[in-house]
Each structure stands twice: as C-alpha cells, then as structure tokens.
Amino acid sequence: MFVTSLKWKLDPEAIHGTPKTQGVYGLWDDAELVYIGNTARERLLPEALAELLALQQQGLIRATHFTWEITITPRSWAGELLRLHFNQHGRLPRYNAAGGPLRHEPQADIHAA
C-alpha cells in the first residue's frame, strides 16, 4: 500500500533518521498495518512518530515498525491510503477505527468525495 516497502523499527534512532518534512506514515504490528496517519500543519514526520513511540512505550498502542512517505498533501494522501485499505480489507486499520486510542488526531475522511 505504501510506496516505500522498507519498514523501520519503531525506536528513537530510526525516528531520528526520518526526514524533517511533512508526510504520511504507517504503523505496523509485525506484518499488520495498524494505523495510517499524516503530519498536521506545522508538524514534521519525526515529531509525529516520536509521539507515537511515546504511546507505544506507555503501552497504549502496540506497534513494532513504521513506514513513511513524503508528500505536500499529507491529509489527502492519508485519506486515499485509508480508502485503499478499506476497499482491500473491508475495514480501517486497528487504530484508525472509531474509538481507537489514536482516533482523536485529525483524520482524512475516507468517505469524502
């Protein structure tokens, strides 16, 4: 689904190596894509991923790896990735589902035209 097929271990060193730019990211629990997110305005990939690492370390989410893509339209591209995932699997990733611990973050609407 993500253009990049390389998964990075969800740890401080790998996060530090991500580009300081806007984009979309996926969280993986081993081979399962569990979250598709995007950088909010004025946020960069390392900042967003560091917040997710903190949630993982607190035991609020379960994730082992991450992927990322650079885009100048992170919200709309994340929405497209969510639509593709939903069409392929019949559901949203675990943490994109309503009531999930990450659902409070701004999300692209998969049902938008």
N, C-alpha and C positions, 0 to 999 in steps of 0.2 A: 504494500500500500504506500509506504513512504518511498520516495525516490531513492533515498540513501538506504542501503541494506546493512550498513555497519551499525551494530549496536555497541554502545559504550556502557561499561559498568557504572551503575549509579553510585558514584563516590566523588569526594571533593576534587581529586586530581583530574578526573575526566571532565567534570563540570568546568573546572578552571580552564581547560583546553578548548572549550566551545567558543565560537566567535562572539564578540561583543556586538551583536546586532539583533534585529527583530527576526522572528521566525515562528515556526510551529514545531512541536515536539510530541513524541510519543513515549509513554511509559510502558514498560514491559515487565511482566511477572514471568520470568523464563521465556517461553515461546508465545505467551498470550499477550496481545496488545490490550492494556487495561485502561489507558487514558490517552486522549488526543487533546492537546492544549495549544494555546497561542500566547505570544507575548502581548501584554496590554500596552497601550500607548505609553511611551517614555520608559518602557521596561526592556531589558535585554535578555537573551537566552540564558546566560549564566545566572542571572538573578532569579529568574523563574524556576530554573532547575534546582538552584540551591534551596529555595523554599520547599520544593517537592522532596528533596533529600531530607530536610528537617522533619517533614511529616512522616517520612519513611522511618527515620531514626526514632521518632516518638511512638512508632507502632500504629499510626493512624491509617497508613496505606501500606500495601505490600507491593514492592517493585524491585526488580533486580537490575534492569538496564534502561537506557533511554536512547532515542534516536532524535535527530533534529534536521530541519531544513530551513534555509534562509529564504525569506520571501518579503516583498514590500507590502503585501496584503495578508498579514497573518490571520486575521479574523475570518476573512472569506475563504482562504485556503484551508484552514482548520474545519470550517463548515463543510467544504467539499469533501475532505477526508472523512468526516463523520458520516456524510451521506453515503459515500462509497462503502464504508464499514457496515453501516446499517443495511444497505442493499445486499451486501455479500453475506452477512451473518444473521440478519433479521433482528438485530438488537444493537444498542450502543455499547461501547467498551464499559467495563465494570464501573469505573469511576466517573464516567460521563452520564450515567443513568441518574434519573431523578432521585434525590435523597442521598446521593453519594457524598463522601467527605470533600470532594473537590467541586461539587456542582455549584457552589456559591460563587465561583470565579465566573467572569463574563464568558459566555459561550456563544459561538455562532449558532444560529437556529438552523437545524438540519431540514426543517420543513419550509424554509423561506424559498421563494421563487428565484 
